[in-house]
Amino acid sequence: MTSVAERVGNSLRVIPDYPKAGILFQDITPVLADGVLFRETITEMIAPFQNQRVTHVLGIEARGFILGGATAVALGAGFVPARKPGKLPWERASESYDLEYGSDALEAHRDSWTRGSRVLIVDDVLATGGTARAAGQLARGLGAELVGWSFLLEIGVLGGRARLEGAPCHVLAKR
């Protein structure tokens, strides 16, 4: 019998040159479309954090919303979206980060949780780690204790894990 990680890896669809030339986009929609695999994926993504008293899941835009929402429900935690600038209507905190081709930022509402809340960050792919690192800084900046990061897929050659410090990083599948 194949593991959930193997089934996820086999289900991902790689789309070359999307959204721009040179990128191998990792499409998770086949995983989401398989109800059994989606449920098993969420179970595996939360396994290391099951007994960590997670109060909130911070999902990174956009596929992190899907995985993060399901993860929050499975953990009995609240869900908080980490959005690109200008997408949230209330008072926001922001954390900037650098990309290979420029810079960007993530924002969350300032009242997303109370000081001392225990936050798990969830996203689909860990690549260079810049976005995930910014999400961690955003969570800590809003007074949270960062419980860890959980990703569906890690592209190991890009070294993103090395940028995530101070909390465990869990990855379901690797490429």
C-alpha positions as a Markdown table, in Angstrom:
| # | Residue | x | y | z |
|---|---|---|---|---|
| 1 | Met | 0.0 | 0.0 | 0.0 |
| 2 | Thr | 1.3 | 3.4 | -0.9 |
| 3 | Ser | 1.7 | 6.2 | 1.7 |
| 4 | Val | -0.4 | 9.4 | 1.7 |
| 5 | Ala | 2.8 | 11.3 | 0.8 |
| 6 | Glu | 3.4 | 9.0 | -2.2 |
| 7 | Arg | -0.2 | 9.3 | -3.4 |
| 8 | Val | 0.0 | 13.1 | -3.0 |
| 9 | Gly | 3.3 | 13.2 | -5.0 |
| 10 | Asn | 1.8 | 11.1 | -7.7 |
| 11 | Ser | -1.4 | 13.2 | -7.9 |
| 12 | Leu | 0.3 | 16.6 | -8.2 |
| 13 | Arg | 0.2 | 18.0 | -11.7 |
| 14 | Val | 3.4 | 19.8 | -12.8 |
| 15 | Ile | 2.7 | 22.7 | -15.3 |
| 16 | Pro | 5.8 | 24.1 | -16.9 |
| 17 | Asp | 6.3 | 27.8 | -17.5 |
| 18 | Tyr | 3.4 | 28.9 | -15.3 |
| 19 | Pro | 2.8 | 31.6 | -14.2 |
| 20 | Lys | 6.0 | 32.6 | -16.0 |
| 21 | Ala | 8.8 | 31.0 | -18.0 |
| 22 | Gly | 11.1 | 28.8 | -16.0 |
| 23 | Ile | 8.6 | 28.0 | -13.2 |
| 24 | Leu | 7.4 | 24.4 | -12.8 |
| 25 | Phe | 4.0 | 25.1 | -11.1 |
| 26 | Gln | 2.9 | 22.4 | -8.7 |
| 27 | Asp | -0.9 | 22.1 | -9.2 |
| 28 | Ile | -2.6 | 20.7 | -6.1 |
| 29 | Thr | -6.1 | 20.6 | -7.5 |
| 30 | Pro | -6.0 | 16.8 | -8.3 |
| 31 | Val | -5.3 | 16.2 | -4.6 |
| 32 | Leu | -8.2 | 18.5 | -3.6 |
| 33 | Ala | -10.6 | 16.8 | -6.1 |
| 34 | Asp | -10.0 | 13.4 | -4.5 |
| 35 | Gly | -12.1 | 13.5 | -1.3 |
| 36 | Val | -10.4 | 10.6 | 0.4 |
| 37 | Leu | -6.9 | 11.8 | -0.5 |
| 38 | Phe | -7.8 | 15.4 | 0.6 |
| 39 | Arg | -9.0 | 14.2 | 4.0 |
| 40 | Glu | -5.9 | 12.0 | 4.5 |
| 41 | Thr | -3.7 | 14.8 | 3.4 |
| 42 | Ile | -5.1 | 17.1 | 6.1 |
| 43 | Thr | -4.8 | 14.3 | 8.7 |
| 44 | Glu | -1.1 | 13.9 | 7.8 |
| 45 | Met | -0.5 | 17.7 | 7.7 |
| 46 | Ile | -1.8 | 18.2 | 11.3 |
| 47 | Ala | -0.4 | 15.0 | 12.8 |
| 48 | Pro | 2.7 | 16.6 | 14.4 |
| 49 | Phe | 0.6 | 19.4 | 15.8 |
| 50 | Gln | -2.4 | 17.4 | 17.0 |
| 51 | Asn | -1.5 | 17.8 | 20.7 |
| 52 | Gln | 0.1 | 21.3 | 20.5 |
| 53 | Arg | -3.0 | 23.3 | 21.6 |
| 54 | Val | -3.1 | 25.2 | 18.3 |
| 55 | Thr | -5.6 | 28.1 | 18.7 |
| 56 | His | -5.3 | 29.5 | 15.2 |
| 57 | Val | -4.2 | 28.5 | 11.7 |
| 58 | Leu | -2.7 | 31.2 | 9.5 |
| 59 | Gly | -3.3 | 30.2 | 5.8 |
| 60 | Ile | -1.1 | 31.9 | 3.2 |
| 61 | Glu | -2.8 | 33.2 | 0.1 |
| 62 | Ala | -4.2 | 31.5 | -1.9 |
| 63 | Arg | -3.9 | 27.7 | -1.8 |
| 64 | Gly | -3.0 | 28.0 | 1.9 |
| 65 | Phe | -6.6 | 29.2 | 2.4 |
| 66 | Ile | -7.9 | 25.8 | 1.2 |
| 67 | Leu | -5.5 | 23.7 | 3.2 |
| 68 | Gly | -5.5 | 26.1 | 6.1 |
| 69 | Gly | -9.3 | 26.2 | 6.4 |
| 70 | Ala | -9.5 | 22.4 | 6.4 |
| 71 | Thr | -6.6 | 22.2 | 8.9 |
| 72 | Ala | -8.3 | 24.7 | 11.2 |
| 73 | Val | -11.5 | 22.7 | 11.2 |
| 74 | Ala | -9.6 | 19.4 | 11.9 |
| 75 | Leu | -7.8 | 21.0 | 14.8 |
| 76 | Gly | -10.8 | 22.8 | 16.2 |
| 77 | Ala | -8.9 | 26.1 | 15.7 |
| 78 | Gly | -9.8 | 29.5 | 14.2 |
| 79 | Phe | -8.6 | 30.3 | 10.7 |
| 80 | Val | -6.8 | 33.6 | 9.8 |
| 81 | Pro | -6.0 | 34.5 | 6.1 |
| 82 | Ala | -2.6 | 36.0 | 5.3 |
| 83 | Arg | -3.3 | 38.1 | 2.3 |
| 84 | Lys | -1.5 | 40.2 | -0.2 |
| 85 | Pro | -1.6 | 44.0 | 0.5 |
| 86 | Gly | -4.9 | 45.8 | 0.1 |
| 87 | Lys | -7.1 | 42.8 | 0.3 |
| 88 | Leu | -8.2 | 43.0 | 3.9 |
| 89 | Pro | -10.8 | 45.6 | 5.0 |
| 90 | Trp | -9.9 | 46.1 | 8.7 |
| 91 | Glu | -6.8 | 47.4 | 10.5 |
| 92 | Arg | -3.8 | 45.4 | 9.3 |
| 93 | Ala | -0.3 | 44.4 | 10.3 |
| 94 | Ser | 2.1 | 43.8 | 7.4 |
| 95 | Glu | 5.3 | 41.9 | 6.8 |
| 96 | Ser | 7.4 | 42.5 | 3.7 |
| 97 | Tyr | 9.7 | 39.9 | 2.0 |
| 98 | Asp | 11.9 | 39.7 | -1.0 |
| 99 | Leu | 11.3 | 37.6 | -4.1 |
| 100 | Glu | 13.7 | 36.6 | -6.8 |
| 101 | Tyr | 12.1 | 39.3 | -9.0 |
| 102 | Gly | 11.1 | 42.0 | -6.5 |
| 103 | Ser | 9.4 | 42.2 | -3.2 |
| 104 | Asp | 5.9 | 41.6 | -1.8 |
| 105 | Ala | 4.1 | 41.6 | 1.6 |
| 106 | Leu | 1.6 | 39.6 | 3.6 |
| 107 | Glu | -1.1 | 41.2 | 5.8 |
| 108 | Ala | -3.4 | 40.0 | 8.6 |
| 109 | His | -6.0 | 41.8 | 10.6 |
| 110 | Arg | -4.4 | 43.2 | 13.8 |
| 111 | Asp | -7.2 | 41.6 | 15.9 |
| 112 | Ser | -6.8 | 38.1 | 14.4 |
| 113 | Trp | -5.9 | 36.6 | 17.7 |
| 114 | Thr | -4.9 | 37.6 | 21.2 |
| 115 | Arg | -1.4 | 37.8 | 22.5 |
| 116 | Gly | -0.1 | 34.3 | 23.4 |
| 117 | Ser | -2.3 | 32.5 | 20.9 |
| 118 | Arg | -0.7 | 29.4 | 19.4 |
| 119 | Val | -0.5 | 29.7 | 15.7 |
| 120 | Leu | 0.2 | 27.0 | 13.0 |
| 121 | Ile | 1.1 | 28.3 | 9.5 |
| 122 | Val | -0.2 | 26.3 | 6.6 |
| 123 | Asp | 0.6 | 26.6 | 2.8 |
| 124 | Asp | 0.7 | 24.3 | -0.2 |
| 125 | Val | 4.4 | 24.6 | -1.3 |
| 126 | Leu | 7.6 | 25.4 | 0.6 |
| 127 | Ala | 10.0 | 26.7 | -2.1 |
| 128 | Thr | 12.5 | 29.5 | -1.2 |
| 129 | Gly | 10.9 | 30.1 | 2.1 |
| 130 | Gly | 10.5 | 33.8 | 1.8 |
| 131 | Thr | 6.7 | 33.9 | 2.0 |
| 132 | Ala | 6.6 | 31.4 | 4.9 |
| 133 | Arg | 9.2 | 33.2 | 6.8 |
| 134 | Ala | 7.2 | 36.5 | 6.4 |
| 135 | Ala | 4.1 | 34.7 | 7.7 |
| 136 | Gly | 6.0 | 33.6 | 10.8 |
| 137 | Gln | 7.2 | 37.1 | 11.4 |
| 138 | Leu | 3.7 | 38.4 | 10.9 |
| 139 | Ala | 2.3 | 35.9 | 13.4 |
| 140 | Arg | 5.0 | 36.7 | 16.0 |
| 141 | Gly | 4.6 | 40.4 | 15.4 |
| 142 | Leu | 0.9 | 40.1 | 16.3 |
| 143 | Gly | 1.9 | 38.4 | 19.6 |
| 144 | Ala | 1.4 | 34.8 | 18.7 |
| 145 | Glu | 3.5 | 31.8 | 19.7 |
| 146 | Leu | 4.5 | 30.1 | 16.5 |
| 147 | Val | 3.7 | 26.4 | 16.9 |
| 148 | Gly | 5.1 | 25.5 | 13.5 |
| 149 | Trp | 4.7 | 25.3 | 9.7 |
| 150 | Ser | 2.9 | 22.6 | 7.7 |
| 151 | Phe | 3.2 | 22.2 | 4.0 |
| 152 | Leu | 1.8 | 19.8 | 1.4 |
| 153 | Leu | 5.0 | 19.9 | -0.7 |
| 154 | Glu | 8.6 | 20.9 | -0.3 |
| 155 | Ile | 10.9 | 21.7 | -3.2 |
| 156 | Gly | 14.0 | 20.8 | -1.4 |
| 157 | Val | 16.6 | 22.1 | -3.9 |
| 158 | Leu | 15.4 | 25.6 | -3.3 |
| 159 | Gly | 16.4 | 25.5 | 0.4 |
| 160 | Gly | 13.4 | 27.2 | 1.9 |
| 161 | Arg | 13.4 | 25.2 | 5.1 |
| 162 | Ala | 16.7 | 26.9 | 6.2 |
| 163 | Arg | 14.9 | 30.2 | 6.3 |
| 164 | Leu | 12.3 | 28.9 | 8.9 |
| 165 | Glu | 13.6 | 29.2 | 12.4 |
| 166 | Gly | 12.3 | 28.8 | 15.9 |
| 167 | Ala | 9.5 | 26.3 | 15.3 |
| 168 | Pro | 9.1 | 22.8 | 13.7 |
| 169 | Cys | 8.5 | 22.6 | 9.9 |
| 170 | His | 6.4 | 19.6 | 8.7 |
| 171 | Val | 6.2 | 18.6 | 5.1 |
| 172 | Leu | 4.0 | 15.9 | 3.6 |
| 173 | Ala | 5.7 | 15.3 | 0.2 |
| 174 | Lys | 9.1 | 16.3 | -1.2 |
| 175 | Arg | 10.4 | 17.0 | -4.7 |
